[in-house]
Amino acid sequence: MQETTTQVRDTQHTQRVAFSELHRPGTYVCNETGTLFRIPQDALVSGRSPLIEIVSTQPTMMTKLSDDPWLPISKARELAADCDLYISF
């Protein structure tokens, strides 16, 4: 009997979250546009620059690819593709 193994990518660290609910630094992809967002800790501190804001009538859903906001582009593309996300970066 032949044993078959299936390789599965680890996507347990990816999570979908509304942009307005981002509270942790990391690398994110906008689900609608495929745009890459690098969110450093400084962007999340209230009252400090750089402040990022998206205004929309619908929630802008993001998928977190990594806790590292400076994840290399090639790795970000690989992770986004593994999650079947549209890539526009």
N, CA, C and O atoms as a GROMACS GRO file, in nm:
protein
  356
    1MET      N    1   0.084  -0.117   0.000
    1MET     CA    2   0.000   0.000   0.000
    1MET      C    3   0.090   0.124   0.000
    1MET      O    4   0.183   0.134   0.079
    2GLN      N    5   0.059   0.218  -0.089
    2GLN     CA    6   0.140   0.339  -0.101
    2GLN      C    7   0.084   0.449  -0.009
    2GLN      O    8  -0.036   0.475  -0.007
    3GLU      N    9   0.175   0.511   0.066
    3GLU     CA   10   0.133   0.617   0.158
    3GLU      C   11   0.140   0.751   0.084
    3GLU      O   12   0.240   0.781   0.018
    4THR      N   13   0.036   0.830   0.097
    4THR     CA   14   0.031   0.961   0.032
    4THR      C   15   0.038   1.069   0.137
    4THR      O   16  -0.030   1.063   0.239
    5THR      N   17   0.122   1.169   0.112
    5THR     CA   18   0.130   1.282   0.204
    5THR      C   19   0.093   1.408   0.129
    5THR      O   20   0.126   1.424   0.012
    6THR      N   21   0.026   1.496   0.196
    6THR     CA   22  -0.014   1.623   0.139
    6THR      C   23   0.054   1.734   0.217
    6THR      O   24   0.046   1.739   0.340
    7GLN      N   25   0.120   1.822   0.144
    7GLN     CA   26   0.185   1.934   0.210
    7GLN      C   27   0.084   2.048   0.221
    7GLN      O   28   0.024   2.089   0.122
    8VAL      N   29   0.067   2.098   0.342
    8VAL     CA   30  -0.028   2.206   0.367
    8VAL      C   31   0.050   2.326   0.417
    8VAL      O   32   0.130   2.313   0.510
    9ARG      N   33   0.028   2.442   0.358
    9ARG     CA   34   0.093   2.565   0.402
    9ARG      C   35   0.034   2.609   0.535
    9ARG      O   36  -0.086   2.593   0.560
   10ASP      N   37   0.118   2.663   0.620
   10ASP     CA   38   0.074   2.712   0.750
   10ASP      C   39   0.016   2.851   0.733
   10ASP      O   40   0.090   2.948   0.717
   11THR      N   41  -0.117   2.863   0.736
   11THR     CA   42  -0.182   2.992   0.725
   11THR      C   43  -0.256   3.027   0.854
   11THR      O   44  -0.345   3.112   0.854
   12GLN      N   45  -0.218   2.961   0.962
   12GLN     CA   46  -0.289   2.985   1.088
   12GLN      C   47  -0.267   3.125   1.142
   12GLN      O   48  -0.346   3.172   1.224
   13HIS      N   49  -0.160   3.192   1.098
   13HIS     CA   50  -0.132   3.325   1.149
   13HIS      C   51  -0.205   3.434   1.072
   13HIS      O   52  -0.204   3.549   1.115
   14THR      N   53  -0.268   3.400   0.959
   14THR     CA   54  -0.342   3.500   0.885
   14THR      C   55  -0.479   3.519   0.950
   14THR      O   56  -0.540   3.423   0.997
   15GLN      N   57  -0.523   3.642   0.952
   15GLN     CA   58  -0.655   3.670   1.007
   15GLN      C   59  -0.717   3.785   0.931
   15GLN      O   60  -0.648   3.878   0.889
   16ARG      N   61  -0.847   3.780   0.913
   16ARG     CA   62  -0.919   3.887   0.846
   16ARG      C   63  -0.976   3.980   0.952
   16ARG      O   64  -1.032   3.936   1.053
   17VAL      N   65  -0.960   4.109   0.926
   17VAL     CA   66  -1.004   4.208   1.023
   17VAL      C   67  -1.041   4.335   0.947
   17VAL      O   68  -0.981   4.366   0.844
   18ALA      N   69  -1.140   4.408   0.997
   18ALA     CA   70  -1.175   4.537   0.938
   18ALA      C   71  -1.063   4.636   0.966
   18ALA      O   72  -1.003   4.634   1.074
   19PHE      N   73  -1.034   4.723   0.871
   19PHE     CA   74  -0.927   4.820   0.887
   19PHE      C   75  -0.946   4.902   1.014
   19PHE      O   76  -0.850   4.933   1.084
   20SER      N   77  -1.069   4.938   1.044
   20SER     CA   78  -1.098   5.018   1.163
   20SER      C   79  -1.070   4.943   1.293
   20SER      O   80  -1.065   5.003   1.400
   21GLU      N   81  -1.051   4.812   1.283
   21GLU     CA   82  -1.025   4.729   1.402
   21GLU      C   83  -0.878   4.688   1.414
   21GLU      O   84  -0.845   4.605   1.499
   22LEU      N   85  -0.791   4.745   1.332
   22LEU     CA   86  -0.649   4.712   1.343
   22LEU      C   87  -0.592   4.768   1.472
   22LEU      O   88  -0.599   4.888   1.499
   23HIS      N   89  -0.535   4.681   1.552
   23HIS     CA   90  -0.476   4.722   1.679
   23HIS      C   91  -0.335   4.667   1.698
   23HIS      O   92  -0.272   4.692   1.800
   24ARG      N   93  -0.285   4.592   1.600
   24ARG     CA   94  -0.153   4.531   1.611
   24ARG      C   95  -0.070   4.562   1.487
   24ARG      O   96  -0.123   4.565   1.376
   25PRO      N   97   0.059   4.584   1.505
   25PRO     CA   98   0.144   4.609   1.389
   25PRO      C   99   0.157   4.483   1.304
   25PRO      O  100   0.135   4.371   1.351
   26GLY      N  101   0.191   4.503   1.177
   26GLY     CA  102   0.211   4.389   1.089
   26GLY      C  103   0.199   4.427   0.944
   26GLY      O  104   0.189   4.545   0.909
   27THR      N  105   0.202   4.324   0.859
   27THR     CA  106   0.183   4.340   0.715
   27THR      C  107   0.044   4.290   0.682
   27THR      O  108   0.007   4.177   0.717
   28TYR      N  109  -0.034   4.373   0.615
   28TYR     CA  110  -0.173   4.343   0.582
   28TYR      C  111  -0.196   4.362   0.433
   28TYR      O  112  -0.125   4.439   0.368
   29VAL      N  113  -0.295   4.291   0.378
   29VAL     CA  114  -0.338   4.308   0.240
   29VAL      C  115  -0.486   4.345   0.243
   29VAL      O  116  -0.566   4.282   0.312
   30CYS      N  117  -0.522   4.449   0.167
   30CYS     CA  118  -0.662   4.487   0.154
   30CYS      C  119  -0.730   4.381   0.067
   30CYS      O  120  -0.688   4.356  -0.046
   31ASN      N  121  -0.835   4.320   0.118
   31ASN     CA  122  -0.901   4.211   0.046
   31ASN      C  123  -0.964   4.258  -0.085
   31ASN      O  124  -0.969   4.181  -0.181
   32GLU      N  125  -1.012   4.382  -0.091
   32GLU     CA  126  -1.080   4.431  -0.210
   32GLU      C  127  -0.983   4.474  -0.320
   32GLU      O  128  -1.009   4.450  -0.438
   33THR      N  129  -0.873   4.538  -0.284
   33THR     CA  130  -0.783   4.597  -0.384
   33THR      C  131  -0.653   4.522  -0.403
   33THR      O  132  -0.586   4.539  -0.505
   34GLY      N  133  -0.615   4.439  -0.308
   34GLY     CA  134  -0.488   4.369  -0.314
   34GLY      C  135  -0.369   4.456  -0.277
   34GLY      O  136  -0.254   4.417  -0.298
   35THR      N  137  -0.395   4.573  -0.221
   35THR     CA  138  -0.290   4.666  -0.181
   35THR      C  139  -0.225   4.619  -0.052
   35THR      O  140  -0.292   4.575   0.040
   36LEU      N  141  -0.092   4.630  -0.047
   36LEU     CA  142  -0.016   4.592   0.073
   36LEU      C  143  -0.008   4.711   0.167
   36LEU      O  144   0.021   4.823   0.125
   37PHE      N  145  -0.033   4.687   0.294
   37PHE     CA  146  -0.021   4.790   0.399
   37PHE      C  147   0.081   4.743   0.500
   37PHE      O  148   0.072   4.631   0.551
   38ARG      N  149   0.178   4.827   0.530
   38ARG     CA  150   0.274   4.800   0.636
   38ARG      C  151   0.232   4.888   0.753
   38ARG      O  152   0.237   5.011   0.744
   39ILE      N  153   0.192   4.827   0.861
   39ILE     CA  154   0.144   4.901   0.978
   39ILE      C  155   0.245   4.884   1.090
   39ILE      O  156   0.243   4.783   1.160
   40PRO      N  157   0.334   4.984   1.110
   40PRO     CA  158   0.428   4.977   1.220
   40PRO      C  159   0.361   5.018   1.351
   40PRO      O  160   0.251   5.074   1.350
   41GLN      N  161   0.425   4.989   1.461
   41GLN     CA  162   0.370   5.022   1.592
   41GLN      C  163   0.337   5.172   1.603
   41GLN      O  164   0.235   5.209   1.662
   42ASP      N  165   0.424   5.258   1.546
   42ASP     CA  166   0.400   5.403   1.553
   42ASP      C  167   0.269   5.445   1.489
   42ASP      O  168   0.210   5.546   1.530
   43ALA      N  169   0.222   5.372   1.390
   43ALA     CA  170   0.097   5.406   1.323
   43ALA      C  171  -0.025   5.378   1.411
   43ALA      O  172  -0.134   5.428   1.384
   44LEU      N  173  -0.006   5.301   1.514
   44LEU     CA  174  -0.117   5.261   1.600
   44LEU      C  175  -0.125   5.339   1.730
   44LEU      O  176  -0.223   5.326   1.803
   45VAL      N  177  -0.024   5.418   1.759
   45VAL     CA  178  -0.022   5.495   1.883
   45VAL      C  179  -0.110   5.618   1.865
   45VAL      O  180  -0.089   5.697   1.772
   46SER      N  181  -0.207   5.634   1.950
   46SER     CA  182  -0.301   5.744   1.940
   46SER      C  183  -0.230   5.879   1.952
   46SER      O  184  -0.149   5.901   2.043
   47GLY      N  185  -0.260   5.970   1.859
   47GLY     CA  186  -0.205   6.104   1.863
   47GLY      C  187  -0.068   6.120   1.803
   47GLY      O  188  -0.012   6.229   1.807
   48ARG      N  189  -0.011   6.013   1.747
   48ARG     CA  190   0.124   6.021   1.688
   48ARG      C  191   0.117   5.997   1.538
   48ARG      O  192   0.026   5.932   1.489
   49SER      N  193   0.214   6.050   1.467
   49SER     CA  194   0.228   6.026   1.324
   49SER      C  195   0.308   5.899   1.303
   49SER      O  196   0.386   5.863   1.391
   50PRO      N  197   0.294   5.828   1.193
   50PRO     CA  198   0.196   5.854   1.086
   50PRO      C  199   0.061   5.792   1.121
   50PRO      O  200   0.055   5.678   1.166
   51LEU      N  201  -0.043   5.865   1.099
   51LEU     CA  202  -0.180   5.818   1.122
   51LEU      C  203  -0.238   5.775   0.988
   51LEU      O  204  -0.230   5.849   0.890
   52ILE      N  205  -0.295   5.658   0.984
   52ILE     CA  206  -0.354   5.605   0.861
   52ILE      C  207  -0.504   5.597   0.881
   52ILE      O  208  -0.550   5.545   0.983
   53GLU      N  209  -0.579   5.648   0.785
   53GLU     CA  210  -0.724   5.643   0.795
   53GLU      C  211  -0.782   5.611   0.659
   53GLU      O  212  -0.742   5.668   0.558
   54ILE      N  213  -0.878   5.519   0.656
   54ILE     CA  214  -0.952   5.488   0.534
   54ILE      C  215  -1.097   5.518   0.564
   54ILE      O  216  -1.152   5.468   0.662
   55VAL      N  217  -1.160   5.601   0.481
   55VAL     CA  218  -1.299   5.638   0.500
   55VAL      C  219  -1.380   5.573   0.389
   55VAL      O  220  -1.352   5.591   0.271
   56SER      N  221  -1.481   5.497   0.428
   56SER     CA  222  -1.562   5.424   0.332
   56SER      C  223  -1.699   5.395   0.392
   56SER      O  224  -1.713   5.389   0.514
   57THR      N  225  -1.800   5.377   0.307
   57THR     CA  226  -1.932   5.343   0.357
   57THR      C  227  -1.939   5.195   0.398
   57THR      O  228  -2.024   5.157   0.479
   58GLN      N  229  -1.850   5.115   0.343
   58GLN     CA  230  -1.843   4.972   0.378
   58GLN      C  231  -1.714   4.946   0.453
   58GLN      O  232  -1.614   5.015   0.430
   59PRO      N  233  -1.712   4.848   0.542
   59PRO     CA  234  -1.586   4.817   0.611
   59PRO      C  235  -1.480   4.770   0.510
   59PRO      O  236  -1.510   4.692   0.420
   60THR      N  237  -1.359   4.818   0.526
   60THR     CA  238  -1.247   4.775   0.443
   60THR      C  239  -1.183   4.657   0.515
   60THR      O  240  -1.122   4.672   0.620
   61MET      N  241  -1.198   4.540   0.455
   61MET     CA  242  -1.147   4.419   0.518
   61MET      C  243  -1.002   4.396   0.477
   61MET      O  244  -0.965   4.410   0.360
   62MET      N  245  -0.922   4.361   0.576
   62MET     CA  246  -0.780   4.337   0.558
   62MET      C  247  -0.748   4.196   0.604
   62MET      O  248  -0.816   4.141   0.692
   63THR      N  249  -0.646   4.137   0.546
   63THR     CA  250  -0.595   4.009   0.592
   63THR      C  251  -0.452   4.032   0.641
   63THR      O  252  -0.367   4.081   0.567
   64LYS      N  253  -0.428   3.994   0.765
   64LYS     CA  254  -0.295   4.008   0.823
   64LYS      C  255  -0.209   3.891   0.777
   64LYS      O  256  -0.244   3.775   0.796
   65LEU      N  257  -0.095   3.925   0.714
   65LEU     CA  258  -0.004   3.822   0.666
   65LEU      C  259   0.105   3.789   0.767
   65LEU      O  260   0.152   3.676   0.775
   66SER      N  261   0.145   3.890   0.846
   66SER     CA  262   0.258   3.871   0.936
   66SER      C  263   0.254   3.976   1.046
   66SER      O  264   0.198   4.084   1.029
   67ASP      N  265   0.314   3.942   1.160
   67ASP     CA  266   0.332   4.039   1.268
   67ASP      C  267   0.442   4.139   1.233
   67ASP      O  268   0.451   4.246   1.294
   68ASP      N  269   0.526   4.104   1.136
   68ASP     CA  270   0.638   4.188   1.096
   68ASP      C  271   0.592   4.290   0.991
   68ASP      O  272   0.558   4.251   0.880
   69PRO      N  273   0.590   4.420   1.025
   69PRO     CA  274   0.547   4.519   0.925
   69PRO      C  275   0.646   4.535   0.810
   69PRO      O  276   0.611   4.594   0.708
   70TRP      N  277   0.768   4.484   0.824
   70TRP     CA  278   0.869   4.498   0.720
   70TRP      C  279   0.898   4.365   0.651
   70TRP      O  280   1.010   4.341   0.605
   71LEU      N  281   0.798   4.279   0.644
   71LEU     CA  282   0.808   4.152   0.574
   71LEU      C  283   0.850   4.176   0.429
   71LEU      O  284   0.792   4.263   0.363
   72PRO      N  285   0.949   4.102   0.377
   72PRO     CA  286   0.991   4.122   0.238
   72PRO      C  287   0.873   4.103   0.141
   72PRO      O  288   0.786   4.019   0.163
   73ILE      N  289   0.874   4.182   0.034
   73ILE     CA  290   0.766   4.178  -0.066
   73ILE      C  291   0.746   4.038  -0.122
   73ILE      O  292   0.633   3.993  -0.137
   74SER      N  293   0.855   3.967  -0.152
   74SER     CA  294   0.842   3.833  -0.210
   74SER      C  295   0.769   3.739  -0.114
   74SER      O  296   0.686   3.659  -0.157
   75LYS      N  297   0.801   3.748   0.014
   75LYS     CA  298   0.734   3.663   0.114
   75LYS      C  299   0.588   3.705   0.130
   75LYS      O  300   0.501   3.620   0.144
   76ALA      N  301   0.562   3.836   0.128
   76ALA     CA  302   0.423   3.884   0.138
   76ALA      C  303   0.339   3.834   0.021
   76ALA      O  304   0.225   3.793   0.039
   77ARG      N  305   0.397   3.837  -0.099
   77ARG     CA  306   0.325   3.785  -0.217
   77ARG      C  307   0.296   3.636  -0.202
   77ARG      O  308   0.187   3.590  -0.235
   78GLU      N  309   0.394   3.563  -0.154
   78GLU     CA  310   0.377   3.418  -0.135
   78GLU      C  311   0.264   3.389  -0.035
   78GLU      O  312   0.178   3.305  -0.060
   79LEU      N  313   0.267   3.459   0.078
   79LEU     CA  314   0.164   3.437   0.180
   79LEU      C  315   0.026   3.479   0.130
   79LEU      O  316  -0.073   3.410   0.156
   80ALA      N  317   0.018   3.591   0.058
   80ALA     CA  318  -0.110   3.636   0.004
   80ALA      C  319  -0.164   3.535  -0.097
   80ALA      O  320  -0.284   3.506  -0.098
   81ALA      N  321  -0.077   3.482  -0.182
   81ALA     CA  322  -0.119   3.382  -0.279
   81ALA      C  323  -0.167   3.255  -0.209
   81ALA      O  324  -0.264   3.193  -0.253
   82ASP      N  325  -0.100   3.216  -0.101
   82ASP     CA  326  -0.142   3.099  -0.024
   82ASP      C  327  -0.283   3.117   0.034
   82ASP      O  328  -0.355   3.019   0.056
   83CYS      N  329  -0.319   3.242   0.058
   83CYS     CA  330  -0.453   3.272   0.114
   83CYS      C  331  -0.555   3.301   0.004
   83CYS      O  332  -0.668   3.340   0.033
   84ASP      N  333  -0.515   3.283  -0.122
   84ASP     CA  334  -0.600   3.310  -0.237
   84ASP      C  335  -0.649   3.455  -0.240
   84ASP      O  336  -0.763   3.482  -0.275
   85LEU      N  337  -0.560   3.549  -0.202
   85LEU     CA  338  -0.594   3.690  -0.205
   85LEU      C  339  -0.550   3.753  -0.336
   85LEU      O  340  -0.451   3.710  -0.395
   86TYR      N  341  -0.622   3.853  -0.380
   86TYR     CA  342  -0.584   3.931  -0.497
   86TYR      C  343  -0.458   4.008  -0.459
   86TYR      O  344  -0.450   4.066  -0.351
   87ILE      N  345  -0.358   4.008  -0.548
   87ILE     CA  346  -0.229   4.074  -0.520
   87ILE      C  347  -0.210   4.188  -0.619
   87ILE      O  348  -0.213   4.168  -0.740
   88SER      N  349  -0.190   4.308  -0.564
   88SER     CA  350  -0.168   4.426  -0.647
   88SER      C  351  -0.049   4.504  -0.591
   88SER      O  352  -0.055   4.627  -0.578
   89PHE      N  353   0.058   4.434  -0.559
   89PHE     CA  354   0.178   4.500  -0.509
   89PHE      C  355   0.300   4.424  -0.556
   89PHE      O  356   0.413   4.462  -0.525
   0.00000   0.00000   0.00000
